[in-house]
């Protein structure tokens, strides 16, 4: 490059751009464009020096260009997702107030504490360069395995499931946190899927996939296996591996998973499906359009966790239930659309996988509450009571917001 003149011009442009993370990308983008312009003018007969001057003139005043670049390449915030998070988190207190014969002050206080921690987790995952996590996939996967083994060895058994770890008086759902770690691991793997060519490396990935799946399947709660299984397959399909191969591999694994899960449920249904019998359809048929009020005398087990949706519909009516479904649908749709606004493959995979992690439990919990699908232990994101999953979903939302925040700053890593 006839660079001294270009460097001076670029320095003046960059001085107007506040985001330091965008400097290298803008510099490369503009310098390539000026080189093309200069080459074009040289082909028309201008000297190198005159072509360079003409190229800079074509670009325009560097101060104006810099201001325009500052506007285009600055951190963004998706305020709609944040507003929806606040609304859904606020709704989570309603079952704690009205879902018991007397309001559970203890659970309300716990929910406030967990919500504060969740907000801190969200903020923590929002304000850093998420791309630094990409090459740490081995540590995340190993951390997920370690958390599983610690849970199996020294975990606390509650409600027939040994999946809780006590840390300084706080009880954490080990497999739930491991789910987040495995999610980060697979996002890192699929962001560099070209590094795993050859049957040996592909075989290693299959072993890693099915190992963690079987660990989840050892838990009585089948839903974790389903969430993990579908989330990883969705990320793989969108990893920009060879499309036909990716779809064939995903469909093959999906078929194997369906056969395996169905077989285990048929042979041992009591181990994987809840034996809770609740007349959900009868309860919902009495709700009406505007419900029975928050303090309605309804006796519904797990009204603040697994059956939070039918409780809210019975209390506030089908109008509220439809609005709640729309809020959740808009929330997940927004994440899915935002995924395709970033030019960074790793960020796109994180957002797409995050959308799947929200979509699967949301759909199952609502359909379960309507009496359409079998009853399983599955929380409704941000609304069901429970600290560990609230932390996981909040950290996940922080990462998704982080990807959106840097969508105009990061350089493109997508392969056409």
N, C-alpha and C positions, 0 to 999 in steps of 0.2 A: 504494500500500500504506500502511496506517496504521502506518508503518514503524518509528518509534522504538522501540516496544515489541518488535516482531518482531526488529529488529536486535540489541537487547540479548539476546534469547533465542537468536538464531542465533550470536552471538559466543560465548556460553557453550557451545553445542553444538560449534562449530568448534574451540574451545580444547582439546577432548578428542580431536580427530582429528589424528594424527601426520602423515599424508600431506598435504603442502601442495598437491600437485597435485589432490587431491580436494575441496579447500575450496570452490571456485566451484561445482562440480557439486552438492555437498551443500546448499550455501546456496540455490541455485536450486530444487532439488528440494523442500526443506522449506518455503521461502517460498511456492512455488506451492501446496503442500498446505495451508498455514495460510491462505492467501488464500481457497482454496475452502471451507475450514471456516468462516472468518469470514463469507463471503458467504452460506453456508447458514444460519448462525445469525441473520444480519440479515434474511433472508427469513422467519424465524420470529417476527420482531418485536423482536429485541434491538437496542440501539443499537450504533453502530460500536465504541465503546470496550468495551462489555460483550461484543460478539461476538469482538473481538480477544482479550480475556482468556480467554473460553471456548475459543477455538481453541488457545491456548497450553496451557491445562489439558488439553485432549484429547490434545495431542502428548505430554505427560508431562514429567517432570523433565528439564531440559536436560542435566544431567550424565550421567544414565542414557542418554538418547538419543544423546549424544555418544560414549559408550563403545560403544554398539551400532553406531553409524556407523563408528567407528574399526575395529571388527572386520570390518564388511562391506566397507569401502572402504580396503583396505590392499594393498600390493604382494604378489603371490603368486609362488611359485616352483614350477615343475613338476619335482619331483625325479625322477620316473620317467624323463623324457627325459634328464636329466643322468646318471642311473645307466646307461641304455642307451648313451649316448654313451661313457661310460667303458669299458663292456664291449666295445663294438665297436672302440674305439680299442686296447684291449688285445689283441683278436684279431688286429689288423693286424700284430703282431710275429711271430706264428706262422709265416707263410710266409717271412719273412726269416731265421728260424732254421732251418727245415727244408726250404725250397724250393730249396736249393742244395747242392752236394756238400759244401761246408763253410759254416757259418753266415756270412753276409755282415755283418761287423762294421761296415763302412763304411755299408751301407744302414740298419742298426739305429741307428747314431749319427745319420744324416740324418733318420730317422723320428722320433727323440726331439726333434731340433731343430725339425722341422716341427710336431710335436705341441705343443711349448711355444708356438710362434707361433700355432698354431690355437687353443689355450686362451686366449691373450691376445686374439685376434680375437673369440672368443666372448664373453669378458667385456666387451670394448670395445663390442660391439653390444648387449649386454644392459642396461647401466646408463646409458641416456640416453633422452630422449623421442623415440621413433621417428617421431612425427608430424611432426617438423621436417624429415624427408626428403621429405615428400609433394610440396612445391612445387619441389623441385630436380630434377624429372624430366628437364628439358632438359639439365642439366649431366651427369646420369648417362648419358643417351643419347649426348650428344656425347663424353663420356669413353670410352664403349664403342667408338664409331667411331674416335676418335683412337688407341685402343689397337690396333685392328685395322690401321690404316694404318702405325703404327710397327712392328708385327710384320711386315707385308708388306715394309716398306722396309729395316729393319735387323735383322730377326729372324734367329734361328739355325735352320737346317734340320737336323732329326734324324728318322731313320726315314722319310724321304720327305715330311715335313711341316714347313713353315716357320711354326711357331707358338710359338716360344720367344724370350724376351727375357732377356738377361743384364744383371742389375743388381747391381753390386758383388760379382761372383762367385756370385750366386744366380740360378739359371735359373727363370724364371716362365713359365707357360703363358698367353700373352696372351689368346687367345680364351676360356679358362676364366674369367679374371677379368672379361673383357668380358661374359660371360654373366651374371654377378652384377650388373654395372652396368645391363645391359639389363633384367634382372628388376626392379630398383629403379625404373627409368624407367617401365616399363609399369604397375607397381603404382600409381605416382603418377598416371599418365594415367587409369587406370580408376577411381581413387578420385574423380576429378572429371570423369567421362565426360559429364555434362550440359553441361560447358563446350565440348564438341566437337560441337555440333549444326550441322546444315547439311552439304550435300554437299562443300563445299570442305574443311572441317575433317575430315570423315570420310575424304575422299580423301587428305588429308595423313597420317592415321593408317595407312591402307593402305600408303602409300609407305614410311613409317617401318618398318612391320612387314616388308614384303617386302625392303626394302633390307638390313636386318640379317640376315634369313634367307638371302639370296643370298650375303652375305659369309661366313656359316658354310658354305654349300654349296660355296664355293670351296676349302674345306679338304678334304683327302683323308678326314678322319675325319667320316663322315656323322652320327655319333651326336649331335654338338653341334647340328646342324640340327634333328634330331628332338626333342631336349630343349627347345630354344628354342621351336620351333613349337608343341608341345603345351602347354608351360607358359603361353605367352601366350594361347592359345585358352581354356584352363581359367580363367585369371584374368578374361578377358573375359566368359565365361558367368556368372561369379559377381559381376560388377561392378554388378549391379542396374540395368543398362541395360534397356530394354524387352525382356522375356524372350523373346517370340517372335522379335523381330528379332535379338536376341543369338544365339539358337540357330541361326537361319537363316544369319546371317553366319558364325558359327563353322563350321557344317557345310559351307558353300560354300567357305570357305578351306581346310578340312580336305580336301575332295575335290580342290581344285586342288593342294594340297601332295602328296597321295598320288599323283596322276597325274604330277606333275613329278618327284618323287623316284623313282618306279618307272621312268619313262622314262629318266632319267639312269643308273640302275643297269643297266637292260637294254642301253643303248648302250655303257656304259663300266663294267662291273662291277669291273674291277681297280683303278679309281681310288677306289672307295668301300667295297668289301668286302675284308676281309683274305684273303690267299691262304694263311694258316696252316692246315695240315691236321693236326688232332690227333684221334686215335681216342677222343673223349670218352666215348662210350657204353661202349666196351670197358673204359676206365679205371674208370668209375663202377660197372660191373658187378662189378668185383673188390673194391670197397671193403668190402662187408659192412656189418653194423649198427654195428660199433665200429672199423672202419678198420685200417690197416696200421701205425699209429704215425707220429710226426712225422718221424723219419729212416727213410724207407722206400725210398730209392733210385729213386723215380719221377722220370723225366726229362720235365718238362712245361714248355714255353716260357711265359714270362710268368706263372709260377705265383704271383708276388707282386702281379700287377696284373690283367690281363684275365681270367686263368683261376684266380683265387684261390679261387673257389667249388668247382670240381672238385678242386683240390688239398686243400682243407680236408675235403671229403667223403671223399676217398681216404685221407687221413691219420687222420681221427677217426671216420669212418663216417657212415652215413645218420642215425643218431640225432642226431649233432652237426649235420649239415646241416639236418635238420628244425627243430631248436631255433634254429639261426641264422636260418632263414627266418621263424620265428615272432617272433624278436626284431626283425627288420627290419619285419615286418608290423605288430607292435604299435607300433613307433616311428613309422611313417608314419600309422597309424590314429589314434594319440594326437594327432599334429599336426593331422590333418584334423578331429577332434572339437573340439580346442581352438579351431580357427578360428571355430567358431560360438558360442563362449562370450564373444566380445568384441562390444561394441555399436558399435565403430568400424569403418566400412567399409574404410578404408585398412589397418587392422590385419588385418581378415578376409581381404582380398585378398592381403596379404603371406603369411599363414599358408597359404592355399589354394595360392597359387603355389609356396610353399616345399615343400608336400607333393608337388606335381607334379614339382618339380625333384629330389626324392629318389626318387619312385616310378618314373619312367621308366628311369633308369640301373639301379636295383635290379632291376626286373623283367627288363630286357634282359640284364643280366650273368648273372643266375641261369639264365634260359632259354637263353642262349648256352652257359653251362657245362654245361647238360644236353643240348646238341646239338640244341635245338629251333628256334632262330632263327639267322640268319647271323652269322658272327663279325665283330665290329666292335671298335674300340678304345673301351672303355667301362669306367670304374672302378666298383667296388662301394663305395658311400659309406662312408667312415671305415675301411674294411678294406683296400682296394687301396692299394698304395704309391704315393705321389705327393704332393708338397707343395702344388701350386697348387690342385688340387681339394679337398684336405683343408682348406686355408684358406677356400675358397669355401663348402664345406659347413658349416664351423664358424661362419663369419660369418653364414650363413643361419640356422643353429640359434640363434645369439645373438639375431637379430632375432625369430625365432618365440617364443623364451622371453621376449623383451621385450614382445611383444604380449600374451602370457598374463599376464605380471607386472603389466601395467597394465589388465587387463580390467575390474577393479572400480573403476578410478580415472577412466578417460576418459569423456567425455560421449558419448552416442549420436549417431552420424552416419548411421544407417541410415534409409532411406526406406521406409515401409510400402507 
